Amino acid sequence: MSQITDYVATGEREEREERREERREEQNNGAELISRNSAQDLRGEWDRIQGGFVDDPRNSVKQADELVANALKRLTETFTQQRADLEHQWDRGEDVSTEDLRVALQKYRAFFQRLLAV
């Protein structure tokens, strides 16, 4: 009997975690701030810059500044596009239902929370 209870409890926990993950994914709309490939490229570039510090410290700092500026530009572009996408979902004049507006507000809340988390 205990094994059955444990089995059911485990299944319920897994189902709750699955629902939590689905909600997190919905909030993020599946959009990454920086793609995994881009992030990997940026990290590789950082490693290269850091490795060159001993031979040319000034140039390494200059390159680090440029890399950070590039990463910030990508983030800004991503957030700008996501905000525009949100706006297009509700800004259709008077032809928007209260339900559509409620969903839009939820998406803005998730978007705002992502902004604050950066």
Buried (B, 14 or more C-beta within 10 A) or exposed (E): EEEEEEEEEEEEEEEEEEEEEEEEEEBBEEBEBBEEEBBEEBEEBBEEBEEEBEEEEEEBEEBBEEBEEEBEEBBEEBBEEBBEEBEEBBEEEEEEEEEEEEEBEEBBEBBEEBEEEE
